[in-house]
Amino acid sequence: MAGTPQVSQLAEILADKSRCTILMVMMDGEFHTVNELARAAGIKSHTASYHLAKLIELEWLAMEKHGRFHYYQIRNEELAQMLELWLQVSPLKPSRSLNQSIESQKLYFGRTCYDHLAGKIGVQITDWLLEKSYIVKTETGWDLSIEGENFFESNEVNIELLKKENRCYCRMCLDWSERKHHIAGSIGKALMNMFFKNQWIERTGDSRAIKLTDKGKEYLSEKWKIDISL
């Protein structure tokens, strides 16, 4: 379709604090109801519905209806990647309360970035994969080595199936809090799913923050020789 990109319209959409908050909540990659998003943004449900309709018009969100509830989710990895880039250049707002400070620390330590691990947890696990040469640097970015494929296969990840997905197989994503890269793409998603499946991490509260479980700390320390701490 011919046309001119409307950057000013994009800026207008993002200038609204409530819309940005709604998008940040959905950076966990999960589906959310209108009431959940309204509560997170501190607005009425009908106001949240108005903002969601605007984002649906831009084809930024996917919506599913189950019974009387509507569930919303960020539509694709490209939008999540764009949001993560904005976070890297956005000014930091000082915490004004102890609760805000604690929540910020949780997000810095570990969080989901759409469908992969971010924060200190994501970066340190990625550094370990690089040190073990399971991930190797190429001229265009990152790729999985033969040893890396064997490692993921040994953890019940179907590598051949991942390669057939219509998305980036293995890519680097700059972490906005650590200022280092963590792994994303199909491999990044598989890594996150591995951690959740084995109960090495769990979500904390309503945000996209995650934390290591005692089981995860013990396994990473004994098997992978990684000690992740604040």
N, C-alpha and C positions, 0 to 999 in steps of 0.2 A: 504494500500500500504506500503510495507517494504521500509525502507530507514533511513538515518541519518539526523537529523535536521541540516541545514546549517546556523549556527548562524553568521558566518563571512559574508555570503551573505546578511543576514538581516541587519547587521551593515553597509555594503557597501551601501545598498539601502537608509538607514536612514542618512548616512553621508552627503548626498547632501542637502544643505540648501533649495533649491527650492522645492524639494520633501517634506521636512518637512513642509514648509510653506503651500504647497497645502493641505497636510493632516490636518493641523491646521485649515485652512479655512473651510474644510468640516466637522469639528467637530460640526458645527451648525446643522448637520443632514439633510441639504437641498441638492437639486440637483444644480449643478453649471455647466456652460458652460466652454469650454476651454478658451475663451477670458476672462471670469471673473477670472478664476484661474491664468491665465498668468499675468493679471493686478495686482492681489494681490501679486504675487511672484516677480514682476518686471522683467519678462522675455518675450521673444517672444512667440507667440501662437504655432509655430511649436515646440519650445523647451518644452513648457508645454505638448503638445501632446506626445512627446517622454517620458516624465516622467510619464504621465498617462498610457501609454502603459506598462511601467515597473510595475506599481502598479496593473494594470489589470492582468498581468501575475502571480502576487502573489495572485490573487483572493481577493485583499483587497477592490476593488471598484466594484460597480455596474454601468452599463452604459445603458442609454436609448436613442434611436434616435427618435426625433420628427421633421419631416420636414428635413431641412438641418442641424439641430443642434444636437449635441451630449451632453447629460447631464450626469454628474458623481456624485456619492454619495458614502460615506463610506458604505461598504456592510453589516456590522452587528454590533451588540452591543459589541461583544467581542473585536473587533479591537478598537472601541472607548474607551473601558475600558482600554485596553493596552496603548493607547496613553495618557490617563489621568494619568496613573501610571508613565509614562515617565516624564510628566510635574512635578510630585511631586519631582522627584530626579534631575531635570535639573537645572543647575546654572541660576540665574537670570541675565539678561542683563540690565545694567542701562539705563534709558531713556536718549537720547541725545538731545531731543528737547522738547518744550512745547507740541507739538502735540502728540508725543509719550507718554509723561507723562499723558496727558488727556485720551488717548486711554487705557492706562494701568489701570487708575482709573475706567474707564467704565467697563472693563473686571473684575476687582476685585469686583465691586459692584454687577454686575449681568451678566450672560452669559448663553447660552445653552451649555450643555455638551452632544452632540449628540442628545438625545431626552428627556432630563430632565433639570431641573433648577440647576444652580451652582452659585458660588460666594456668596456674602453676602445675596442676596435674597434667593437663594436655601437653604443655611444653616439655616437662621433664620426661614424660613417657616417650614423646617424639625424639628427644635428645638420646634416650636409651636405644631406640630403634635405629638411629643414625650411627651411634657408637658400635652397635652390633653389626652394622652394615646390612641390616634388614631393609632399610631405606637407603637408596643411593642417590647422589646428586647427578643430574644430567645437564645437558646444554639448555634444556627447556624447563628444568625444574627438578622434580623428584620422581623416582620410580621405585618399584619393589624389586629387590634382587631375588635370585633363585632361593637363597637362604631365607629371605623374607617370606616368599610364597610358602615355603615349607613350614615356617614358623606359624603363619596364620592357618594353614591347613591343619597343623597339629592342634590348633585351638578351635577346630570345627568350623572354619570359615571356607566357603566354597569359592575359591579364587576364580575358576573358570566362569562361574555365574556372575561374579562381580565385573569381569572384563566385558561381559555382554551388555551391561547396563548402559543406558543412553545418558551418560554423564561422565564427568572427569573421573578417571580411575584412581589417580593418586596425585594430589596437589598440595602445595604449601599454602598456609593461611597465616598472615601476620597477626599475632595476638596483641590486642590493643592494650592490655594491662602489663604483659611481660615484655613487650617489644621484641619478641622473638617469634619464630615460626612454629606452628603446630600443624599436624597432618590433617588433611581434609579429603574430600572426594569419597569415592566408594570405600576405599581402605579406611579412611577416617571414621566413616559410619560403622563399618564392621568392627573396628577397634572399640568404639563406644558401646556397641551392642554386646560385645564380648564382656566388657566390664560390668554392664547391667545384668547380663545373663548369669554371670558367676557371682553376683552380689558383692563385687569389689567396691562399688560405689553406690550411693543412694542420693535422691533428691532431698533438699532441705527446704521445708516450707513451701510457699507458693511461687518463689522466684525460680530462675534457671540455675541457681547455685547447686552444686553437688559436693559431697564429701566422701572421703574414703571410709569404708566400714572397717571394723577390727579385722574381719576376714581378709579384706583387701590389703590392709597394711601388712599383715602377716605374710600373705602370699607374695606380694611385691618385694618385701624385704628378704624372704628366704629363697624364693625361686628366681627373681629377676635382679636381686641385690640393689633395689632402689628404695631409698628412704625419703619419702616426700613429706615435708613438714613446713609450717609457716616460718 
